[in-house]
Structures are given as structure tokens and as C-alpha cells.
Amino acid sequence: MVNIVKRMRKLRELLWIRCGPGALILPKEVSKISMEFNHKFNGGHLGARRFWRTMLPRIKFRNPSVPITIARHHDPDGPSLLHIYMRSPNGPLNTQTPASPSATPNAQTTLVPDTSAPTHTLNIRSQTESQILEQLVKTLDVQQIEATPEEKEEMAQLEEQRVRSERVRAQVREHFLAQRREEQLLKLARGEKVTV
């Protein structure tokens, strides 16, 4: 079993998903978010990839009922878009409709995907993840979540621990390199062949 302290540190590192840029609550009218971009970062798709990796997990954590889909293509000159689907304020909350009972034996849990056109389409090509987030905030009336003082203190402790760990790693690396150099010098002194 892994050390309990190590496990607690890893769990505390999940704090990044609760607060920070992208921790926002979307309006109730948002029914779906989808992104499309190149699977590599060439051609101005780096910001979209970073937004997908850093901001979308926070958005999904704060808005678990909003489906988020990602479509990645293999064309570096292809589009890099963020689609926002919205329902009308007085429309139904569930935009997906159940399939007909004759089509499937389990009609209560089977849903037909929403095929409506996106309400907002943002071109996110050659933008940084923070610019994409600003564009999303400007487009929608979102509520941004600020970190509590306890969370800020916890993040400061985690950063302190990370710096301390990096310093210890560097010391251990230097120790092992010095030990390896000493062993090689001893082999040279004995006249043995040294492999590099």
C-alpha cells in the first residue's frame, strides 16, 4: 500500500480543479459545449489544446450536467472552434428526447443526440487558453468562482511542498551523480574499463 502521506498529497493536488481560471458556473440556458481542433498543436491549435487540458476540467467540475464533447481532426489547417449550444429560457431543460419504445428495449435510458445548430461559435485558432476563456466569458453571462482563503492557503502550501520536493530531487540527483563519478574514477585507478 502506498504511503498515506503521499496519497493525501496527491488528493490535495486535485485542488486545482476546484479553483483557478475556468472555475465558473455557466448559465442554465447552456445545454452543451463542444470543441474541435487539430490533434497536434501545429497551425495555431496549441491554445485550444491547453484550454481543453486546463480550463475544461474546471468548467465540467462546476457544471456536471452540461455535456462537453471534443472532436479532434488531423488537418493542421483545419478549424479550431468552440461551439456553445443554448436552449431557450422557457424551453425544456432536457434537449435530448427519448427514443421511441419500439426502437429499443430500454427506452427510458436511451437518448437521441441533440442535432440542433450551435448558438455561438467562437474561432479559437492562434489564441492562448486565457484569451479563449475571456472570449467565453464575454459571450456568456457566467459566474466566476473565487478561491476561498482556506483554498488559497492550501494552494500556497502545495506550491511550497512542490518547491521543497524539487530542491530535494536536485540534491539526490547530485549525490548519485557524484557517487557514480567516484566509482568511475576508482575503476580508472584500478585500470578497469569504464563504460560511459
C-alpha positions in Angstrom: 0.0 0.0 0.0 1.3 3.5 -0.9 2.2 5.8 1.9 -0.8 7.6 3.3 1.1 11.0 3.3 1.8 10.6 -0.5 -1.8 9.7 -1.2 -3.0 12.7 0.7 -0.6 15.0 -1.2 -1.9 13.6 -4.5 -5.5 14.2 -3.3 -4.7 17.7 -2.2 -3.3 18.4 -5.7 -6.8 17.9 -7.1 -7.5 21.3 -5.6 -6.5 22.8 -9.0 -9.8 21.6 -10.4 -12.0 23.4 -7.9 -10.5 26.9 -8.2 -8.5 28.9 -10.6 -9.1 30.1 -14.2 -12.0 28.3 -15.7 -13.8 27.7 -12.4 -17.1 29.2 -13.4 -20.8 28.5 -13.4 -22.4 28.6 -16.8 -26.0 30.0 -17.2 -28.8 27.4 -17.1 -29.6 28.0 -20.7 -26.3 26.4 -21.9 -27.2 22.9 -23.0 -23.9 21.7 -24.5 -20.3 22.7 -25.2 -18.2 21.2 -28.0 -14.7 21.9 -29.3 -13.0 20.9 -32.5 -9.2 21.3 -33.1 -6.2 19.5 -34.5 -4.8 16.6 -32.6 -1.4 18.2 -32.7 -0.6 21.8 -31.8 0.7 22.8 -35.2 -1.1 25.5 -37.1 -2.4 27.6 -34.2 -4.1 24.8 -32.2 -1.9 25.0 -29.1 -4.2 27.3 -27.2 -7.2 25.1 -27.9 -5.3 22.0 -26.6 -4.2 23.9 -23.4 -7.8 25.1 -22.9 -9.0 21.5 -23.2 -6.4 20.3 -20.7 -6.6 23.0 -18.1 -9.9 25.0 -18.3 -12.4 22.4 -19.5 -11.9 20.1 -16.5 -12.7 23.1 -14.2 -15.8 24.1 -16.2 -17.0 20.4 -16.2 -16.4 20.2 -12.4 -18.6 23.2 -11.8 -21.2 22.3 -14.4 -21.6 18.5 -14.3 -24.9 18.5 -16.2 -23.6 20.3 -19.3 -22.2 17.7 -21.8 -18.8 18.6 -23.2 -17.7 16.9 -26.4 -14.3 17.1 -28.2 -13.7 16.5 -31.9 -10.1 16.3 -32.9 -9.1 16.2 -36.6 -5.8 15.6 -38.4 -5.6 18.7 -40.6 -3.3 21.4 -39.2 -5.0 23.9 -41.4 -8.4 22.8 -40.2 -10.7 24.8 -38.0 -10.3 25.4 -34.3 -13.7 26.2 -32.9 -15.6 26.3 -29.6 -19.4 25.7 -30.1 -21.9 26.7 -27.4 -25.4 25.3 -27.6 -28.1 27.1 -25.7 -31.8 26.3 -25.2 -34.4 28.9 -25.0 -35.0 30.2 -21.4 -38.6 29.0 -21.4 -37.8 25.7 -23.3 -37.5 22.3 -21.8 -34.5 21.5 -19.6 -33.6 18.3 -21.4 -32.8 18.9 -25.1 -32.4 15.2 -25.8 -35.5 13.2 -26.4 -36.1 9.6 -25.6 -36.1 7.2 -28.5 -39.3 5.5 -29.5 -40.2 2.5 -27.4 -40.3 0.2 -30.4 -36.8 1.1 -31.5 -35.0 -0.1 -28.3 -36.0 -2.4 -25.5 -34.7 0.1 -22.8 -36.3 3.3 -24.0 -36.2 5.0 -20.6 -32.4 5.4 -20.6 -31.7 5.7 -24.3 -31.5 9.3 -25.6 -31.4 10.6 -29.1 -28.5 13.1 -29.5 -29.3 16.8 -30.0 -28.7 17.7 -33.6 -29.5 21.4 -33.4 -27.1 24.1 -34.6 -24.8 25.8 -32.1 -26.0 29.2 -30.8 -22.5 30.6 -30.5 -19.4 29.5 -32.5 -16.1 31.0 -31.3 -13.0 30.9 -33.6 -10.2 30.0 -31.1 -7.4 29.4 -33.6 -4.0 31.0 -32.6 -5.3 32.1 -29.2 -4.0 31.3 -25.8 -6.1 29.5 -23.3 -6.7 32.7 -21.3 -7.9 34.5 -24.4 -10.3 31.7 -25.1 -11.6 31.9 -21.6 -12.1 35.6 -21.9 -14.0 35.2 -25.1 -16.2 32.6 -23.5 -16.9 34.9 -20.5 -17.7 37.8 -22.8 -20.1 35.6 -24.9 -22.0 34.1 -21.9 -23.1 35.6 -18.6 -21.1 33.4 -16.3 -20.5 33.4 -12.6 -16.8 33.1 -11.8 -15.8 31.2 -8.6 -13.2 32.7 -6.5 -11.0 30.6 -4.2 -11.7 30.7 -0.5 -9.0 31.8 1.9 -8.6 28.2 3.0 -8.1 27.1 -0.6 -5.6 29.8 -1.2 -3.7 28.8 1.9 -3.8 25.1 0.8 -2.5 26.1 -2.7 0.3 28.1 -1.2 1.3 25.0 0.9 1.2 22.8 -2.1 3.4 25.2 -4.0 5.8 25.3 -1.1 5.9 21.5 -1.0 6.5 21.3 -4.7 9.5 23.7 -4.5 10.9 21.8 -1.5 10.4 18.5 -3.3 12.2 19.8 -6.4 15.1 21.0 -4.3 15.4 17.6 -2.6 15.3 15.8 -6.0 18.1 18.0 -7.3 20.2 17.2 -4.1 19.6 13.4 -4.5 20.4 13.6 -8.2 23.7 15.4 -7.5 24.5 12.8 -4.7 24.0 9.9 -7.1 26.0 11.6 -9.9 28.9 12.3 -7.5 28.7 8.7 -6.3 28.8 7.4 -9.9 31.7 9.7 -10.8 33.6 8.4 -7.8 33.0 4.8 -8.8 34.3 5.5 -12.4 37.4 7.2 -11.0 38.1 4.2 -8.8 37.7 1.9 -11.8 40.1 4.1 -13.8 42.6 4.0 -10.9 42.4 0.2 -10.8 42.9 0.0 -14.6 39.4 -1.3 -15.4 37.5 -0.4 -18.5 34.9 2.4 -17.8 31.6 2.5 -19.7 30.0 5.8 -20.2 
